[in-house]
Amino acid sequence: MEVEKPVLTVTEISLSLKACVEQVFGDIRVRGEVVGVKKAPSGHTYFSLKDADSVLSAICWRGRDNDTMAALTEGLEVVCTGKLSTYPGRSNYQMIVQEARPAGIGALLKLLNDRKEKLEKEGLFDVSRKKKIPFLPEVIGVVTSPTGAVIRDIMHRLNERCPRRVLLWPVLVQGEGAAEQIATAIEGFNAIPKEGIFIQNTHIPRPDVLIVARGGGSFEDLFCFNEEIVVRAAANSQIPLISAVGHETDTTLIDYAADLRAPTPTGAAEKAVPVQAELTAWLNESENRLIDGLYRVMETAQTKLEALTRSLPNLSEVIRLFQERLSDKYERLQNGMAVYLKTIDTALNLKSTLLQSYSYNAVLERGFALVVNDAGKIVSRRQAAAELPHFHIRFADGQLKVLPAPATGKTVLPKTRSDLPERKMFQPDLFSVPDIKTTK
C-alpha cells in the first residue's frame, strides 16, 4: 500500500529549499565577470556574475571593505567569497558576497589602471604636491615588515653613509589587512606632534622623513601598495615620504603619490641621507675655499690702501694748511662780531635818546601840566573834567587834586597839605606811546 506523501505549503517548501541550499553552499568561492552593477539607496550593491554559459545573481551588503567595493566594477573578472541563499518571495536564488577580489593579472591590471586614472584626476599625483626631502634628517621613520632583509638593508646602508635615528613601524607588506596597516602607520607617524610624545617614559620624536618599503615580489604580492587607502595616506602625509617597493622595474601607485621614489629599499636609504665622509670632505673644501677667498680680499684691500696712501700729500702739511685756514676764519669772525655789536649798541643809544625826548615827563619839565583821573587816565576835554567828582593835575614835581566849583565853575584847591593825594609815579599806558621810528 503506497503511503500518501504529505502536502506542503509554498512557504514550507521554500524554507526547506533555502535551508538546504545554505547548508550545502554555505561557504563558496565563485569566479566570474561582474555585470549589471546597481547600487541601491540602502547602500547594498546588486550585480551578477557570468561566464560563457550562465549567470548568477549576487548581492553585497553595505559596509564591506573598500577593496571589495572597488572590485565590483563592470566588466572586471573577480573571485567572490560568500554563500548561496534563496529568496522565497520570487523563487530564485542568489549569492551573498562577503568579499570580492580581482581574478588574474588581467583583472588586476584593469582595476589598477582605472584606480590610477581616478586618483590622477583628483590631483593626488600632481608635482605641485611634492615636498622636498630634507638634506640631513635627524630622525627617519620606516614603514615595513620587522622581519626580513628590507629593514636590515636600510639600517646597514644608513650606518655606512650617515648614521641616523630610525623609528620602525612594523606592518604586513602583503596579504589581507596589509593595506590598512600601511595606511595606519603613515597616518600614525604624521599624528606625532613636532615636539614628540612620551610612551612609557621614552621620548618618541616626530620623523623628518618617512620610508615605505618592501622587497621584491609578484604583482599580486605588491598589490597592497596599489590600494586606494595606502595611496591617499601617502599623498596626505605632511612628512616627506620616500617609496621603495619591490625592485627597480616594479611600479605601484604609492610611487606616484610619494614625494620621491627609490628603486629599492637600499636606494631609499641612499636618498634619505648624504655620505658622511663626502659631507666632511665637502665642508673641509668649503672651509679652505672660504679662507683662500678671505685672504684674497684682504690682499686686494691692502694693495688699494697702499696705493691711496702713496697718492695722498704729506699729512703734517695738510694739517698745517687747515690750521692756517681755521685761524684766518676765526680772526675774521671776531672782527665781524665786534663791528656787528658796535652797530647794535649805536642803534640802541639812538632809540633810547628818541624815547626820552618823546616821553611826557620831558614835556612836563618844560612847564606843561597833565590832567588825569583817579585811574591815571588822561582827561583831555573840559566837559569830561566837569563830570568828574575830582581830578588831578600832574606837574613835573608832583600832582594836585582838584575839586570842580559847585555853581560858579571856579576851581577849588585843597587848603591843607593833607588834602593833597599821595604822590605816586605815573604808569603810562603802553598802548598810548607813539611808535618810534629811526632813520639810518
C-alpha positions in Angstrom: 0.0 0.0 0.0 1.5 3.3 -1.1 2.0 5.9 1.7 0.5 9.2 0.8 3.0 12.0 0.8 2.4 15.0 3.0 1.1 18.2 1.4 3.5 21.1 2.0 2.7 24.8 1.8 4.6 27.0 -0.6 6.3 28.6 2.4 7.3 25.3 3.9 8.9 24.1 0.6 10.6 27.5 0.1 12.1 27.5 3.6 13.2 23.9 3.2 14.9 24.7 -0.1 16.6 27.7 1.5 17.9 25.7 4.4 19.2 23.0 2.0 20.9 25.5 -0.3 22.6 27.4 2.5 23.8 24.2 4.2 25.3 22.8 1.0 26.6 26.1 -0.4 27.3 28.0 2.9 31.0 28.8 2.1 31.9 29.0 -1.6 34.1 30.9 -4.0 32.8 31.8 -7.4 34.8 33.2 -10.3 33.0 35.3 -13.0 32.7 38.6 -14.8 30.9 41.4 -13.0 27.9 42.7 -14.9 24.8 44.9 -14.2 26.1 46.7 -11.1 23.5 48.7 -9.3 23.8 50.5 -6.0 20.5 50.8 -4.1 19.6 53.8 -1.9 20.0 51.5 1.0 23.7 51.1 0.3 23.5 47.5 -0.9 25.1 46.6 -4.3 23.2 44.3 -6.7 25.1 42.7 -9.6 25.5 39.4 -11.5 28.4 37.1 -12.1 28.6 35.4 -15.5 30.7 33.2 -17.6 30.3 31.9 -21.1 27.1 29.9 -20.4 25.5 31.0 -17.1 24.6 34.0 -14.9 24.4 34.1 -11.1 22.6 36.9 -9.3 24.5 38.4 -6.4 24.2 41.0 -3.7 26.8 42.7 -1.5 25.5 44.2 1.7 26.6 47.8 2.5 29.6 48.3 4.8 32.0 45.9 3.1 35.7 46.9 2.8 36.9 49.3 0.1 38.8 46.6 -1.8 35.6 44.6 -2.2 33.6 47.6 -3.4 36.4 48.6 -5.8 36.4 45.1 -7.3 32.7 45.3 -8.1 33.5 47.1 -11.4 31.6 46.5 -14.6 33.4 44.0 -16.8 36.0 43.0 -14.2 36.7 39.4 -13.6 36.6 38.6 -9.9 36.6 35.8 -7.4 33.8 36.3 -4.9 33.7 34.6 -1.5 30.3 34.1 0.2 27.3 31.8 0.3 24.2 30.9 -1.8 20.8 31.6 -0.5 17.3 31.7 -1.9 14.6 34.4 -1.9 11.2 32.7 -1.3 9.3 35.7 -2.4 10.4 35.2 -6.0 11.5 31.6 -6.0 15.1 32.5 -7.1 18.5 32.1 -5.6 21.5 34.4 -5.4 24.9 34.7 -3.9 25.5 36.8 -0.9 29.0 38.2 -1.4 31.2 38.8 1.6 34.4 39.6 -0.3 35.4 40.2 -3.9 38.9 40.3 -5.3 40.1 40.7 -8.9 40.9 37.3 -10.6 44.1 37.1 -12.5 46.6 39.6 -13.8 44.3 41.0 -16.5 41.6 41.9 -14.0 44.2 43.4 -11.6 45.7 45.5 -14.4 42.3 46.8 -15.4 41.5 47.7 -11.8 44.9 49.3 -11.3 44.5 51.4 -14.5 41.0 52.5 -13.5 42.2 53.4 -10.0 45.2 55.3 -11.3 43.1 57.3 -13.6 40.6 58.2 -10.9 43.3 59.3 -8.4 45.2 61.2 -11.0 42.1 63.2 -11.8 41.8 64.1 -8.1 45.3 65.6 -8.3 46.9 63.2 -5.9 49.9 62.7 -8.2 50.5 66.4 -9.1 54.1 67.5 -9.0 53.0 70.7 -7.1 52.1 68.5 -4.1 55.6 67.0 -3.8 57.6 68.1 -0.7 61.4 68.4 -0.6 63.3 65.7 1.1 65.4 67.2 4.0 69.2 67.2 3.3 70.2 65.7 6.6 67.2 64.4 8.7 67.7 63.7 12.4 65.0 61.0 12.6 63.8 58.6 9.9 60.6 56.7 10.1 60.4 53.4 8.3 57.2 51.5 7.5 57.9 47.9 6.6 58.0 44.4 7.9 60.0 43.9 11.1 61.4 40.7 9.8 63.2 40.0 6.5 66.1 41.7 4.7 64.4 45.1 4.0 64.9 46.7 7.4 68.4 45.2 7.7 69.4 46.6 4.3 68.1 50.1 5.2 69.9 50.1 8.6 73.1 48.8 7.0 73.2 51.5 4.3 72.3 54.3 6.7 75.1 53.3 9.1 77.5 53.2 6.2 76.6 56.6 4.8 75.5 58.7 7.8 74.0 57.1 11.0 70.6 58.5 11.9 68.0 57.6 14.5 65.4 55.2 12.9 61.9 54.5 14.1 60.3 51.3 12.8 56.5 50.9 12.5 56.1 47.2 11.8 53.4 46.2 9.3 52.3 43.4 7.0 53.5 44.1 3.5 51.3 41.7 1.6 48.1 39.8 2.0 44.8 40.6 3.9 45.0 43.6 6.1 48.3 44.8 4.8 46.9 47.9 3.1 45.1 49.0 6.3 48.3 48.6 8.4 50.5 50.5 6.0 48.0 53.4 5.8 47.7 53.4 9.6 51.4 53.6 10.0 51.8 56.6 7.7 49.0 58.4 9.4 50.4 57.4 12.9 53.8 58.9 12.1 52.1 62.1 10.9 50.0 62.3 14.1 53.1 62.6 16.3 53.4 66.3 17.3 56.5 68.3 16.4 57.8 68.1 20.0 57.3 64.4 20.0 55.5 62.2 22.5 56.4 60.1 25.6 55.5 56.4 25.6 56.4 54.5 28.8 58.9 57.3 29.8 60.5 57.0 26.4 60.6 60.1 24.1 59.4 59.3 20.6 60.3 62.2 18.2 58.5 63.1 15.0 60.3 61.8 12.0 61.8 64.3 9.5 61.3 61.8 6.6 59.4 58.5 6.0 60.4 55.4 4.0 57.7 53.0 3.0 59.4 49.8 1.7 59.2 46.2 0.9 61.3 43.8 -1.1 60.6 42.2 -4.5 57.6 40.0 -5.1 54.9 39.1 -7.6 52.4 41.6 -9.0 49.8 40.2 -6.6 52.2 40.4 -3.7 52.8 44.1 -4.2 49.2 44.9 -4.9 48.5 46.2 -1.4 50.7 49.2 -2.3 48.1 50.0 -5.0 45.2 50.1 -2.7 43.4 53.4 -2.5 43.7 53.7 1.3 47.5 53.5 1.0 47.8 55.9 -1.9 45.7 58.5 -0.1 47.6 58.2 3.1 50.9 58.7 1.2 49.5 61.7 -0.7 48.2 63.4 2.5 51.4 62.8 4.5 52.8 66.1 5.9 56.1 64.4 6.4 58.2 64.0 3.2 57.8 60.4 2.1 60.1 58.1 0.0 58.5 55.0 -1.5 60.7 51.9 -2.1 58.5 49.0 -3.1 59.9 45.9 -5.0 62.7 46.1 -7.5 63.6 48.9 -9.9 61.2 47.7 -12.6 58.3 47.4 -10.2 55.9 50.4 -10.1 53.0 50.8 -7.7 50.5 53.6 -7.2 52.2 54.7 -4.0 55.2 55.6 -6.1 53.1 58.3 -7.9 51.8 59.7 -4.6 55.1 59.7 -2.8 57.4 62.8 -2.7 60.3 60.7 -4.0 60.6 57.2 -5.5 63.6 55.0 -4.8 64.2 51.9 -7.0 64.9 49.7 -3.9 64.8 49.9 -0.1 68.6 50.3 -0.2 68.2 53.1 -2.7 65.7 54.8 -0.3 68.4 54.9 2.4 70.8 56.5 0.0 68.3 59.2 -1.0 67.4 59.9 2.6 70.9 60.9 3.8 74.2 62.0 2.3 77.5 60.2 2.7 79.1 61.4 5.9 82.7 61.1 4.6 81.7 63.1 1.5 79.9 65.7 3.6 83.0 66.1 5.8 85.2 66.5 2.7 82.9 69.0 1.2 82.9 71.0 4.4 86.7 71.0 4.6 86.9 72.0 1.0 84.4 74.8 1.5 86.3 76.0 4.6 89.6 76.1 2.6 87.9 78.0 -0.3 86.4 80.5 2.2 89.8 81.1 3.9 91.5 81.5 0.5 88.8 83.9 -0.6 89.2 85.9 2.6 93.0 86.2 2.1 92.5 87.4 -1.4 90.0 90.0 -0.3 92.4 91.2 2.4 95.4 91.3 0.0 93.3 93.3 -2.5 92.2 95.8 0.2 95.8 96.1 1.4 97.0 96.9 -2.1 94.3 99.5 -2.6 95.1 101.1 0.8 98.8 101.4 -0.1 98.0 103.0 -3.4 95.8 105.5 -1.8 98.4 106.3 0.8 101.0 107.0 -1.8 98.7 109.4 -3.6 97.9 111.4 -0.5 100.1 114.6 0.3 102.2 114.8 3.4 99.8 114.6 6.4 101.6 117.2 8.5 101.5 119.7 5.6 97.8 119.1 5.2 97.2 119.7 9.0 99.3 123.0 8.9 97.2 124.3 5.9 94.0 123.5 7.7 95.2 125.3 10.9 96.1 128.4 8.9 92.7 128.5 7.3 91.0 128.0 10.6 93.0 130.8 12.3 92.1 133.2 9.4 88.4 132.4 9.6 88.5 132.8 13.5 90.1 136.3 13.2 87.6 137.4 10.6 84.8 136.1 12.7 86.0 138.1 15.8 86.3 141.3 13.7 82.9 140.8 12.2 81.3 140.3 15.6 82.9 143.4 17.0 81.6 145.6 14.2 78.1 144.0 14.5 77.9 144.6 18.3 79.1 148.2 17.9 76.4 148.8 15.3 73.8 147.3 17.6 75.0 149.5 20.5 74.8 152.7 18.4 71.3 151.9 17.3 70.1 151.2 20.8 71.6 154.5 22.1 69.8 156.4 19.4 66.5 154.8 20.1 66.9 155.4 23.8 67.5 159.2 23.2 64.5 159.4 20.9 62.4 157.6 23.5 63.4 160.0 26.2 62.7 163.0 24.0 59.2 161.7 23.3 58.5 161.0 27.0 55.7 163.1 28.6 58.0 163.7 31.6 60.3 165.8 29.4 57.3 167.8 28.3 56.3 168.5 31.9 59.8 169.7 32.6 59.3 172.4 30.0 56.3 173.9 32.1 53.3 171.9 30.8 50.8 170.1 33.0 48.7 167.0 32.6 45.1 166.3 33.8 44.3 162.8 34.8 41.6 160.9 36.7 41.9 158.6 39.7 42.9 155.7 37.4 45.7 157.7 35.9 44.0 158.1 32.5 44.5 161.4 30.6 41.5 163.8 30.7 41.7 165.9 27.5 38.3 167.7 27.5 36.8 170.3 29.7 33.4 168.6 29.8 34.9 165.3 30.9 36.7 167.1 33.7 33.5 168.8 34.8 31.7 165.5 35.1 34.3 164.0 37.5 33.9 164.4 41.2 37.6 165.4 41.2 40.7 165.1 39.1 44.4 165.6 39.3 46.8 168.0 37.7 50.2 166.5 37.3 53.3 168.7 37.2 56.9 167.8 36.8 57.4 167.7 40.6 54.1 166.2 41.6 50.3 166.4 41.2 47.4 168.3 42.8 43.9 167.1 43.5 41.3 169.5 42.1 37.6 169.7 43.1 35.3 171.4 40.5 33.4 174.6 41.8 29.8 173.8 42.7 28.0 176.6 40.9 30.3 179.3 39.9 32.5 177.0 37.9 35.6 178.1 39.9 38.2 175.6 40.7 38.6 174.9 44.4 42.1 173.9 45.6 42.8 172.0 48.8 43.6 174.3 51.7 46.0 172.0 53.5 48.8 169.7 52.7 46.8 166.7 54.0 44.2 167.3 51.3 46.7 166.5 48.6 46.7 163.0 47.3 49.7 160.9 47.9 52.1 161.3 45.1 52.8 158.3 43.1 54.7 157.6 39.9 52.6 157.7 36.9 52.4 154.5 35.0 51.9 155.4 31.3 49.6 153.4 29.1 52.0 151.5 26.9 49.5 151.5 24.1 49.4 155.3 24.1 53.1 155.7 23.4 53.7 156.5 19.8 55.8 154.3 17.6 59.4 155.4 17.5 60.9 155.3 14.0 64.5 156.0 13.3 66.3 156.6 10.1 69.8 155.5 9.3 
